[in-house]
Amino acid sequence: MLEIKNVYKTFNAGTVNEKLALRDLNLTLNDGDFVTVIGGNGAGKSTMLNIISGKYIPDSGVVTLDGLNITKMPEHKRAKYLGRVFQDPMMGTAANMWIEENLALALRRGARRGLKWGISNRERALFKKELAKLDLGLENRLSTKVGLLSGGQRQAVTLLMATLQKPKLLLLDEHTAALDPKTAAKVLQLSQEIVEEHGLTTLMITHNMKDAIAYGNRLIMMDDGHIVLDIAGEEKKNLTVKDLLDRFSSAGGGDAEANDALLLSK
Protein backbone atom coordinates (compact mmCIF):
# COMPACT_ATOMS: atom_id res chain seq x y z
CA MET A 1 0.00 0.00 0.00
CA LEU A 2 2.91 2.35 0.73
CA GLU A 3 6.50 2.26 -0.44
CA ILE A 4 9.13 4.81 0.52
CA LYS A 5 12.34 4.18 -1.38
CA ASN A 6 15.75 5.85 -0.89
CA VAL A 7 14.26 9.11 0.38
CA TYR A 8 16.47 11.98 1.49
CA LYS A 9 15.35 15.33 2.91
CA THR A 10 17.59 18.19 4.04
CA PHE A 11 16.40 21.47 5.55
CA ASN A 12 18.29 24.78 5.22
CA ALA A 13 20.84 23.24 2.87
CA GLY A 14 24.09 25.17 2.55
CA THR A 15 23.56 27.18 5.75
CA VAL A 16 24.86 26.85 9.29
CA ASN A 17 21.42 25.45 10.18
CA GLU A 18 21.59 22.62 7.65
CA LYS A 19 19.80 19.52 8.94
CA LEU A 20 19.65 16.15 7.21
CA ALA A 21 16.23 15.00 8.43
CA LEU A 22 15.87 11.82 6.36
CA ARG A 23 18.75 9.76 5.03
CA ASP A 24 18.13 6.90 2.61
CA LEU A 25 14.76 6.13 4.22
CA ASN A 26 13.16 2.89 3.05
CA LEU A 27 9.81 1.57 4.24
CA THR A 28 7.14 -0.72 2.80
CA LEU A 29 3.66 -1.11 4.28
CA ASN A 30 1.36 -3.92 3.23
CA ASP A 31 -2.37 -3.40 2.87
CA GLY A 32 -3.90 -3.43 6.36
CA ASP A 33 -0.65 -2.92 8.29
CA PHE A 34 -0.99 -0.91 11.52
CA VAL A 35 2.54 0.35 12.18
CA THR A 36 3.57 2.27 15.28
CA VAL A 37 6.57 4.60 14.93
CA ILE A 38 8.84 5.65 17.79
CA GLY A 39 12.14 7.47 18.09
CA GLY A 40 13.77 10.40 19.82
CA ASN A 41 13.25 14.06 19.05
CA GLY A 42 14.71 14.86 15.63
CA ALA A 43 14.70 11.21 14.51
CA GLY A 44 12.67 12.08 11.41
CA LYS A 45 9.25 10.74 12.38
CA SER A 46 7.14 13.81 11.59
CA THR A 47 9.26 14.63 8.54
CA MET A 48 8.43 11.18 7.18
CA LEU A 49 4.69 11.81 7.65
CA ASN A 50 5.02 15.23 6.03
CA ILE A 51 6.79 13.66 3.04
CA ILE A 52 3.94 11.16 2.72
CA SER A 53 1.24 13.84 3.06
CA GLY A 54 2.91 16.17 0.57
CA LYS A 55 3.72 19.01 2.94
CA TYR A 56 7.37 18.43 2.03
CA ILE A 57 8.80 17.14 -1.25
CA PRO A 58 11.85 14.87 -0.86
CA ASP A 59 15.21 15.94 -2.26
CA SER A 60 15.49 12.48 -3.83
CA GLY A 61 13.81 9.11 -3.67
CA VAL A 62 10.31 7.85 -4.48
CA VAL A 63 7.03 7.63 -2.55
CA THR A 64 4.39 5.25 -3.96
CA LEU A 65 0.86 4.84 -2.61
CA ASP A 66 -1.16 1.85 -3.82
CA GLY A 67 0.89 1.74 -7.02
CA LEU A 68 0.62 5.51 -7.67
CA ASN A 69 3.78 7.63 -7.66
CA ILE A 70 2.90 10.56 -5.36
CA THR A 71 6.46 11.81 -4.80
CA LYS A 72 5.84 15.24 -6.32
CA MET A 73 2.04 15.30 -6.22
CA PRO A 74 0.74 18.50 -4.54
CA GLU A 75 -0.56 18.13 -1.00
CA HIS A 76 -4.14 19.04 -1.90
CA LYS A 77 -4.30 16.42 -4.65
CA ARG A 78 -3.08 13.53 -2.51
CA ALA A 79 -5.40 14.54 0.37
CA LYS A 80 -8.20 12.41 -1.11
CA TYR A 81 -6.07 9.29 -0.57
CA LEU A 82 -4.99 10.12 2.99
CA GLY A 83 -6.49 10.69 6.41
CA ARG A 84 -4.47 12.50 9.08
CA VAL A 85 -4.95 13.33 12.74
CA PHE A 86 -2.52 15.83 14.26
CA GLN A 87 -1.18 16.23 17.79
CA ASP A 88 -3.10 19.47 18.29
CA PRO A 89 -6.88 18.81 18.53
CA MET A 90 -7.45 22.30 17.08
CA MET A 91 -5.82 21.49 13.73
CA GLY A 92 -8.18 18.92 12.25
CA THR A 93 -11.48 20.76 12.57
CA ALA A 94 -13.14 24.12 11.90
CA ALA A 95 -13.97 25.50 15.36
CA ASN A 96 -16.80 27.83 14.27
CA MET A 97 -18.65 25.18 12.28
CA TRP A 98 -21.09 22.63 13.63
CA ILE A 99 -20.11 18.99 14.13
CA GLU A 100 -22.27 17.92 11.18
CA GLU A 101 -20.75 20.63 8.95
CA ASN A 102 -17.24 19.43 9.75
CA LEU A 103 -18.25 15.85 8.98
CA ALA A 104 -19.91 16.93 5.73
CA LEU A 105 -16.69 18.59 4.59
CA ALA A 106 -14.78 15.40 5.35
CA LEU A 107 -17.34 13.19 3.60
CA ARG A 108 -17.13 15.25 0.40
CA ARG A 109 -13.36 15.56 0.31
CA GLY A 110 -12.16 14.97 -3.23
CA ALA A 111 -15.69 14.93 -4.65
CA ARG A 112 -17.17 17.30 -7.23
CA ARG A 113 -19.14 20.15 -5.64
CA GLY A 114 -22.61 21.07 -6.83
CA LEU A 115 -25.37 23.50 -5.92
CA LYS A 116 -27.72 21.12 -4.13
CA TRP A 117 -28.99 21.85 -0.63
CA GLY A 118 -26.50 21.44 2.25
CA ILE A 119 -26.63 18.26 4.33
CA SER A 120 -29.09 15.56 3.31
CA ASN A 121 -31.11 13.44 5.72
CA ARG A 122 -29.15 10.41 4.56
CA GLU A 123 -25.85 12.11 5.41
CA ARG A 124 -27.19 13.25 8.78
CA ALA A 125 -28.27 9.69 9.60
CA LEU A 126 -24.77 8.46 8.67
CA PHE A 127 -23.16 11.07 10.94
CA LYS A 128 -25.36 10.07 13.87
CA LYS A 129 -24.55 6.41 13.35
CA GLU A 130 -20.80 6.98 13.20
CA LEU A 131 -20.78 9.43 16.12
CA ALA A 132 -22.73 6.95 18.27
CA LYS A 133 -19.84 4.48 17.87
CA LEU A 134 -17.59 6.96 19.69
CA ASP A 135 -19.75 6.58 22.81
CA LEU A 136 -19.34 10.27 23.70
CA GLY A 137 -22.94 11.43 23.26
CA LEU A 138 -22.04 13.52 20.24
CA GLU A 139 -24.67 11.93 17.99
CA ASN A 140 -27.23 14.19 19.71
CA ARG A 141 -25.13 17.34 19.32
CA LEU A 142 -24.84 17.67 15.54
CA SER A 143 -25.50 21.41 15.67
CA THR A 144 -22.90 22.08 18.37
CA LYS A 145 -19.89 24.14 17.30
CA VAL A 146 -16.77 22.00 17.39
CA GLY A 147 -14.91 24.75 19.25
CA LEU A 148 -17.12 24.10 22.29
CA LEU A 149 -16.02 20.47 22.60
CA SER A 150 -13.32 19.19 24.95
CA GLY A 151 -9.93 18.28 23.53
CA GLY A 152 -10.73 14.57 23.62
CA GLN A 153 -14.14 15.01 21.99
CA ARG A 154 -12.60 17.18 19.31
CA GLN A 155 -9.84 14.69 18.61
CA ALA A 156 -12.42 11.91 18.36
CA VAL A 157 -14.37 13.97 15.80
CA THR A 158 -11.12 14.60 13.89
CA LEU A 159 -10.42 10.86 13.88
CA LEU A 160 -13.91 10.21 12.48
CA MET A 161 -13.43 12.91 9.84
CA ALA A 162 -10.10 11.39 8.79
CA THR A 163 -11.67 7.96 8.27
CA LEU A 164 -15.15 8.72 6.87
CA GLN A 165 -13.89 8.25 3.32
CA LYS A 166 -11.88 5.11 4.19
CA PRO A 167 -8.47 6.51 3.17
CA LYS A 168 -5.83 4.35 1.57
CA LEU A 169 -3.51 5.41 4.40
CA LEU A 170 -4.28 6.84 7.86
CA LEU A 171 -1.59 8.99 9.49
CA LEU A 172 -1.80 9.44 13.27
CA ASP A 173 0.79 12.06 14.27
CA GLU A 174 1.14 11.79 18.06
CA HIS A 175 -2.61 12.33 18.13
CA THR A 176 -2.98 11.67 21.87
CA ALA A 177 0.07 13.60 23.10
CA ALA A 178 -1.93 16.72 24.05
CA LEU A 179 -4.61 14.78 25.97
CA ASP A 180 -4.77 13.69 29.59
CA PRO A 181 -4.00 9.98 30.18
CA LYS A 182 -7.63 8.86 30.55
CA THR A 183 -8.77 10.71 27.43
CA ALA A 184 -5.70 9.57 25.50
CA ALA A 185 -6.52 5.95 26.32
CA LYS A 186 -10.09 6.46 25.06
CA VAL A 187 -8.93 8.03 21.78
CA LEU A 188 -6.37 5.24 21.27
CA GLN A 189 -9.08 2.64 21.83
CA LEU A 190 -11.33 4.40 19.29
CA SER A 191 -8.42 4.56 16.85
CA GLN A 192 -7.84 0.83 17.07
CA GLU A 193 -11.56 0.04 16.70
CA ILE A 194 -11.88 2.22 13.57
CA VAL A 195 -8.68 0.84 12.03
CA GLU A 196 -9.80 -2.75 12.63
CA GLU A 197 -13.39 -2.15 11.48
CA HIS A 198 -12.31 -0.77 8.13
CA GLY A 199 -8.99 -2.60 7.72
CA LEU A 200 -7.14 0.69 7.31
CA THR A 201 -3.42 0.80 6.58
CA THR A 202 -2.10 3.02 9.38
CA LEU A 203 1.07 4.78 10.53
CA MET A 204 0.94 6.00 14.14
CA ILE A 205 3.72 8.09 15.64
CA THR A 206 3.93 7.96 19.42
CA HIS A 207 6.42 8.84 22.15
CA ASN A 208 4.77 6.32 24.47
CA MET A 209 6.69 3.07 24.24
CA LYS A 210 3.98 1.04 25.98
CA ASP A 211 1.43 2.22 23.41
CA ALA A 212 3.87 1.48 20.59
CA ILE A 213 4.10 -2.11 21.81
CA ALA A 214 0.39 -2.54 22.64
CA TYR A 215 -1.07 -1.26 19.37
CA GLY A 216 -0.65 -2.40 15.79
CA ASN A 217 0.91 -5.45 14.19
CA ARG A 218 4.31 -3.88 13.55
CA LEU A 219 6.68 -1.41 15.24
CA ILE A 220 9.46 0.63 13.68
CA MET A 221 12.00 2.78 15.45
CA MET A 222 13.69 5.72 13.76
CA ASP A 223 17.01 7.35 14.58
CA ASP A 224 19.01 9.96 12.70
CA GLY A 225 16.63 10.00 9.73
CA HIS A 226 16.32 6.29 9.00
CA ILE A 227 14.80 3.11 10.41
CA VAL A 228 16.96 1.19 12.88
CA LEU A 229 14.39 -1.36 14.09
CA ASP A 230 11.45 -3.09 12.40
CA ILE A 231 9.62 -5.62 14.58
CA ALA A 232 6.41 -7.48 13.75
CA GLY A 233 4.24 -10.46 14.64
CA GLU A 234 4.90 -12.58 17.71
CA GLU A 235 8.23 -10.85 18.30
CA LYS A 236 6.39 -7.55 18.76
CA LYS A 237 3.73 -9.08 21.02
CA ASN A 238 6.41 -10.39 23.38
CA LEU A 239 8.33 -7.11 23.60
CA THR A 240 8.83 -5.21 26.85
CA VAL A 241 9.94 -1.59 27.20
CA LYS A 242 13.33 -2.78 28.50
CA ASP A 243 13.70 -5.05 25.46
CA LEU A 244 12.96 -2.11 23.21
CA LEU A 245 15.51 0.13 24.88
CA ASP A 246 18.13 -2.60 24.67
CA ARG A 247 17.33 -3.30 21.01
CA PHE A 248 17.56 0.40 20.19
CA SER A 249 20.96 0.66 21.81
CA SER A 250 22.33 -2.39 20.00
CA ALA A 251 20.86 -1.22 16.68
CA GLY A 252 23.04 1.85 16.71
CA GLY A 253 20.94 4.32 18.66
CA GLY A 254 23.73 4.94 21.13
CA ASP A 255 22.92 5.27 24.83
CA ALA A 256 19.17 4.73 24.86
CA GLU A 257 18.99 5.66 28.54
CA ALA A 258 20.10 9.17 27.59
CA ASN A 259 17.41 9.62 24.99
CA ASP A 260 14.73 11.74 26.65
CA ALA A 261 11.85 10.78 24.37
CA LEU A 262 12.49 7.05 24.68
CA LEU A 263 12.42 7.21 28.47
CA LEU A 264 8.75 8.22 28.46
CA SER A 265 6.45 5.53 29.86
CA LYS A 266 9.37 3.33 30.82
C-alpha positions as MATLAB code, in Angstrom:
seq = 'MLEIKNVYKTFNAGTVNEKLALRDLNLTLNDGDFVTVIGGNGAGKSTMLNIISGKYIPDSGVVTLDGLNITKMPEHKRAKYLGRVFQDPMMGTAANMWIEENLALALRRGARRGLKWGISNRERALFKKELAKLDLGLENRLSTKVGLLSGGQRQAVTLLMATLQKPKLLLLDEHTAALDPKTAAKVLQLSQEIVEEHGLTTLMITHNMKDAIAYGNRLIMMDDGHIVLDIAGEEKKNLTVKDLLDRFSSAGGGDAEANDALLLSK';
ca = [
       0.000    0.000    0.000;
       2.910    2.347    0.734;
       6.503    2.259   -0.444;
       9.135    4.806    0.517;
      12.339    4.181   -1.376;
      15.749    5.850   -0.886;
      14.257    9.107    0.379;
      16.469   11.978    1.492;
      15.355   15.327    2.915;
      17.588   18.190    4.036;
      16.403   21.468    5.548;
      18.293   24.784    5.223;
      20.838   23.239    2.870;
      24.085   25.171    2.553;
      23.562   27.177    5.752;
      24.855   26.852    9.294;
      21.416   25.454   10.182;
      21.586   22.622    7.651;
      19.798   19.525    8.940;
      19.653   16.148    7.213;
      16.228   15.005    8.425;
      15.866   11.823    6.361;
      18.754    9.759    5.032;
      18.130    6.897    2.614;
      14.763    6.131    4.217;
      13.163    2.886    3.050;
       9.810    1.569    4.244;
       7.145   -0.723    2.799;
       3.658   -1.111    4.281;
       1.364   -3.920    3.225;
      -2.368   -3.397    2.870;
      -3.899   -3.430    6.362;
      -0.653   -2.922    8.293;
      -0.986   -0.909   11.524;
       2.541    0.354   12.179;
       3.570    2.274   15.285;
       6.571    4.603   14.932;
       8.843    5.647   17.790;
      12.137    7.473   18.086;
      13.766   10.400   19.821;
      13.249   14.058   19.047;
      14.708   14.857   15.626;
      14.702   11.213   14.513;
      12.670   12.084   11.406;
       9.245   10.738   12.382;
       7.142   13.809   11.590;
       9.261   14.629    8.541;
       8.433   11.179    7.180;
       4.695   11.810    7.649;
       5.020   15.231    6.030;
       6.789   13.661    3.043;
       3.937   11.163    2.717;
       1.241   13.835    3.057;
       2.907   16.174    0.567;
       3.716   19.009    2.941;
       7.366   18.425    2.033;
       8.800   17.139   -1.248;
      11.854   14.872   -0.857;
      15.212   15.936   -2.260;
      15.488   12.480   -3.827;
      13.808    9.111   -3.665;
      10.310    7.854   -4.482;
       7.031    7.628   -2.553;
       4.394    5.255   -3.964;
       0.862    4.844   -2.606;
      -1.162    1.853   -3.823;
       0.889    1.743   -7.019;
       0.618    5.507   -7.670;
       3.785    7.625   -7.659;
       2.897   10.557   -5.363;
       6.459   11.809   -4.801;
       5.840   15.243   -6.317;
       2.045   15.299   -6.222;
       0.741   18.502   -4.540;
      -0.556   18.130   -1.002;
      -4.144   19.040   -1.905;
      -4.296   16.418   -4.647;
      -3.079   13.535   -2.512;
      -5.402   14.537    0.372;
      -8.197   12.410   -1.107;
      -6.072    9.295   -0.565;
      -4.988   10.118    2.992;
      -6.488   10.691    6.411;
      -4.470   12.497    9.076;
      -4.947   13.328   12.743;
      -2.516   15.834   14.263;
      -1.176   16.230   17.788;
      -3.097   19.470   18.291;
      -6.880   18.811   18.533;
      -7.446   22.299   17.077;
      -5.819   21.491   13.732;
      -8.180   18.921   12.254;
     -11.481   20.756   12.574;
     -13.141   24.120   11.901;
     -13.968   25.501   15.361;
     -16.796   27.828   14.274;
     -18.648   25.185   12.277;
     -21.094   22.628   13.633;
     -20.108   18.994   14.126;
     -22.266   17.923   11.176;
     -20.752   20.632    8.953;
     -17.238   19.427    9.749;
     -18.254   15.850    8.984;
     -19.910   16.932    5.732;
     -16.692   18.590    4.593;
     -14.779   15.400    5.350;
     -17.341   13.193    3.603;
     -17.133   15.251    0.403;
     -13.357   15.561    0.306;
     -12.159   14.971   -3.234;
     -15.691   14.930   -4.654;
     -17.174   17.299   -7.230;
     -19.136   20.146   -5.644;
     -22.611   21.067   -6.831;
     -25.371   23.505   -5.919;
     -27.717   21.120   -4.133;
     -28.986   21.847   -0.631;
     -26.502   21.439    2.250;
     -26.630   18.256    4.330;
     -29.092   15.562    3.314;
     -31.114   13.444    5.725;
     -29.154   10.415    4.560;
     -25.852   12.106    5.413;
     -27.188   13.251    8.784;
     -28.267    9.694    9.603;
     -24.772    8.460    8.672;
     -23.155   11.068   10.935;
     -25.361   10.072   13.869;
     -24.548    6.410   13.351;
     -20.796    6.982   13.198;
     -20.781    9.433   16.121;
     -22.731    6.951   18.269;
     -19.843    4.484   17.872;
     -17.594    6.965   19.690;
     -19.754    6.578   22.811;
     -19.344   10.270   23.701;
     -22.942   11.434   23.264;
     -22.038   13.522   20.236;
     -24.673   11.933   17.989;
     -27.229   14.195   19.707;
     -25.125   17.338   19.317;
     -24.841   17.668   15.541;
     -25.495   21.415   15.669;
     -22.896   22.083   18.367;
     -19.890   24.143   17.302;
     -16.767   21.999   17.395;
     -14.905   24.747   19.247;
     -17.117   24.100   22.286;
     -16.018   20.474   22.600;
     -13.323   19.193   24.948;
      -9.926   18.277   23.532;
     -10.729   14.569   23.623;
     -14.135   15.009   21.988;
     -12.603   17.181   19.308;
      -9.835   14.687   18.611;
     -12.424   11.907   18.360;
     -14.365   13.965   15.798;
     -11.116   14.600   13.890;
     -10.424   10.863   13.879;
     -13.905   10.213   12.484;
     -13.432   12.910    9.838;
     -10.098   11.387    8.786;
     -11.671    7.962    8.267;
     -15.149    8.721    6.869;
     -13.890    8.250    3.316;
     -11.879    5.110    4.190;
      -8.474    6.514    3.168;
      -5.831    4.351    1.568;
      -3.510    5.410    4.398;
      -4.279    6.836    7.855;
      -1.594    8.988    9.489;
      -1.799    9.444   13.267;
       0.786   12.057   14.265;
       1.143   11.785   18.062;
      -2.607   12.330   18.132;
      -2.976   11.666   21.873;
       0.071   13.599   23.098;
      -1.934   16.723   24.046;
      -4.610   14.783   25.971;
      -4.773   13.688   29.592;
      -4.000    9.984   30.184;
      -7.635    8.861   30.545;
      -8.774   10.714   27.434;
      -5.701    9.572   25.497;
      -6.524    5.953   26.316;
     -10.092    6.464   25.059;
      -8.931    8.026   21.780;
      -6.373    5.236   21.267;
      -9.079    2.639   21.826;
     -11.326    4.400   19.292;
      -8.425    4.562   16.849;
      -7.839    0.829   17.065;
     -11.557    0.043   16.702;
     -11.882    2.218   13.575;
      -8.683    0.839   12.027;
      -9.799   -2.748   12.629;
     -13.388   -2.154   11.478;
     -12.315   -0.773    8.126;
      -8.989   -2.600    7.719;
      -7.139    0.691    7.306;
      -3.419    0.796    6.583;
      -2.103    3.023    9.381;
       1.070    4.777   10.525;
       0.935    6.004   14.139;
       3.716    8.093   15.643;
       3.926    7.956   19.424;
       6.420    8.839   22.151;
       4.771    6.322   24.470;
       6.688    3.073   24.241;
       3.977    1.041   25.976;
       1.430    2.219   23.408;
       3.867    1.482   20.586;
       4.101   -2.109   21.815;
       0.390   -2.536   22.636;
      -1.072   -1.258   19.367;
      -0.646   -2.403   15.793;
       0.913   -5.450   14.186;
       4.308   -3.876   13.547;
       6.680   -1.415   15.236;
       9.456    0.626   13.679;
      12.001    2.779   15.450;
      13.695    5.724   13.757;
      17.006    7.347   14.577;
      19.011    9.955   12.698;
      16.625    9.996    9.730;
      16.321    6.293    9.002;
      14.803    3.105   10.409;
      16.957    1.186   12.884;
      14.385   -1.361   14.090;
      11.452   -3.091   12.397;
       9.625   -5.615   14.578;
       6.410   -7.480   13.753;
       4.237  -10.460   14.641;
       4.901  -12.584   17.713;
       8.225  -10.854   18.299;
       6.389   -7.549   18.763;
       3.731   -9.076   21.019;
       6.413  -10.385   23.380;
       8.332   -7.105   23.604;
       8.830   -5.208   26.847;
       9.937   -1.589   27.201;
      13.326   -2.784   28.500;
      13.695   -5.052   25.458;
      12.960   -2.112   23.205;
      15.507    0.133   24.880;
      18.128   -2.599   24.672;
      17.332   -3.305   21.013;
      17.559    0.398   20.192;
      20.963    0.665   21.813;
      22.334   -2.385   20.000;
      20.863   -1.221   16.680;
      23.040    1.855   16.712;
      20.942    4.320   18.659;
      23.727    4.938   21.131;
      22.923    5.271   24.826;
      19.174    4.728   24.857;
      18.987    5.662   28.538;
      20.101    9.168   27.592;
      17.407    9.624   24.990;
      14.732   11.741   26.654;
      11.848   10.778   24.369;
      12.493    7.054   24.679;
      12.416    7.214   28.466;
       8.749    8.215   28.455;
       6.448    5.533   29.856;
       9.375    3.332   30.818;
];
